[in-house]
Amino acid sequence: MRAFNIVAAATIGHILEFYDFTIYAVFSVKIGELFFPNSSPLIQILSSLGIFAVGFLMRPLGGLIFGHIGDKLGRRTALTVSVVIMAVATFLIGLMPDYQTIGILAPILLILCRLVQGICVGGEGAGASIFIMEHLNKIKPGLIGGIVNAALTLGILLAIVTGIVLNNIFGVESSAWRYAFILGGVLGIAGLYIRLKVEETPAFEKIISENKVVELPIKAALNTNLKNVIFTIALGAITSTAAYSVMTFLNIFLHKIVGYDTNTALYYSAFANLSLVVLLPLMGVFSDRFGYGKTMAYSCVLMMLFSIPIYQMIASGIMITTLLGILALSTLVAMNYAPLYPVMINLFPPEQRYSGIAFSLNIGIAIFGGTSTMVCLYLVEKTQIIYAGAFFLDGVCALFLTTLYLTKKDKFKKYFFLRRLKELEFSINTENQQSSL
């Protein structure tokens, strides 16, 4: 029962926060029309996505703030505060007047609410995973990490389903998008209630009992674990770029580029996210056996090899081919995303763990994940190549593998058998020398 309460506290709050954060992307086209009415359709969607990216850019600050709270006052405290503030910001977006009502003040207020949401999510993602893994450290980390990320994806799926239901009931051109934000704010109360009912993690209680609380945890992390900070930034870059290729870009790609109507694009997006919900725990179990870092590294290689043909399948216009392409992309994303937290959890000691992970991870997410949808859309528009979004994903994969080599050279060689090849070469050379004697 205790384990169930811990999982519920981490995952239900996770679901609600990422519903709140993602519902904006679901209605980004409509928001662009209402808050930037004097622009062309392309500029409207790019402006709307720009505000979506602004939320991501605040995530490192959120990582600093809530990481500091989590390392000084407790993981539970940080997660409770973040879910409350997120709910308030989401509720306010639902009530916000548009450009026709209050003019330029409308996009300004929208940006402010997205800034607040970005700060909250910056503390949520890493915090929920640390909370559950410090409580359940004897259970398979890959499975736990997969469940946490599946909860995140379930929040996004809930946002997509909400969009589909509201569009079907009220129509795409209605103001029903506001109901989705108001609902998110109200549901935040449930997240607060659940998180108040669980205890602090044993790891943090040990920090308190042994008087190991650090004055400035992020400073300690930067001073003693700089290589791990850099590596965690790269982890944030690749996992967020890969994940948001399914979670946000896919919907806009199918609607704006491929040409599906709003609801059809949302149906496909719902299938993609539902696939992730199922695949993430399975890939977590796989990574428990195959190795966490190795699973992530190989997923990058596979994405670089197959991302272009996968996007061609998705854009084929043939339902079965599109579904198979989406399933293939979701599988590679799950393979990359499920082992994330098991890879990170031991990079930093407990007294600097929340700050080190939340700050570093969110830098990568802000720079790459937060801009990935906008960059991919821009690449397709400028090159007129329908699969150009894959170029960005492939580039980030290459960047991650390069960072892995530079910061974790021994592990890189182990993952790709370079050490064994070198040993084999040495063995062959030795045998040749002996035979020549």
Stockholm file with secondary structure:
# STOCKHOLM 1.0

chainA/1-437         MRAFNIVAAATIGHILEFYDFTIYAVFSVKIGELFFPNSSPLIQILSSLGIFAVGFLMRPLGGLIFGHIGDKLGRRTALTVSVVIMAVATFLIGLMPDYQTIGILAPILLILCRLVQGICVGGEGAGASIFIMEHLNKIKPGLIGGIVNAALTLGILLAIVTGIVLNNIFGVESSAWRYAFILGGVLGIAGLYIRLKVEETPAFEKIISENKVVELPIKAALNTNLKNVIFTIALGAITSTAAYSVMTFLNIFLHKIVGYDTNTALYYSAFANLSLVVLLPLMGVFSDRFGYGKTMAYSCVLMMLFSIPIYQMIASGIMITTLLGILALSTLVAMNYAPLYPVMINLFPPEQRYSGIAFSLNIGIAIFGGTSTMVCLYLVEKTQIIYAGAFFLDGVCALFLTTLYLTKKDKFKKYFFLRRLKELEFSINTENQQSSL
#=GR chainA/1-437 SS CHHHHHHHHHHHHHHHHHHHHHHHHHTHHHHHHHHSTTSCHHHHHHHHHHHHHHHHHTHHHHHHHHHHHHHHTCHHHHHHHHHHHHHHHHHHHHHCCCHHHHTTHHHHHHHHHHHHHHHHHHHHHHHHHHHHHHHSTTSCHHHHHHHHHHHHHHHHHHHHHHHHHHHHHHCTTSSTHHHHHHHHHHHHHHHHHHHTTSCCCHHHHHHHHTTCCCSSHHHHHHHHCHHHHHHHHHHHHHHHHHHHIIIIIHHHIIIIIICCCHHHHHHHHHHHHHHHHHHHHHHHHHHHHHCHHHHHHHHHHHHHHHHHHHHHHHTSSCHHHHHHHHHHHHHHHHHHHTTHHHHHTTTSCHHHHHHHHHHHHHHHIIIIIHHHHHHHHHHHHHHCCTTTHHHHHHHHHHHHHHHHHHHCHHHHHHHTTHHHHHHHHHHHHHHHHHHHC
#=GC SS_cons         CHHHHHHHHHHHHHHHHHHHHHHHHHTHHHHHHHHSTTSCHHHHHHHHHHHHHHHHHTHHHHHHHHHHHHHHTCHHHHHHHHHHHHHHHHHHHHHCCCHHHHTTHHHHHHHHHHHHHHHHHHHHHHHHHHHHHHHSTTSCHHHHHHHHHHHHHHHHHHHHHHHHHHHHHHCTTSSTHHHHHHHHHHHHHHHHHHHTTSCCCHHHHHHHHTTCCCSSHHHHHHHHCHHHHHHHHHHHHHHHHHHHIIIIIHHHIIIIIICCCHHHHHHHHHHHHHHHHHHHHHHHHHHHHHCHHHHHHHHHHHHHHHHHHHHHHHTSSCHHHHHHHHHHHHHHHHHHHTTHHHHHTTTSCHHHHHHHHHHHHHHHIIIIIHHHHHHHHHHHHHHCCTTTHHHHHHHHHHHHHHHHHHHCHHHHHHHTTHHHHHHHHHHHHHHHHHHHC
//
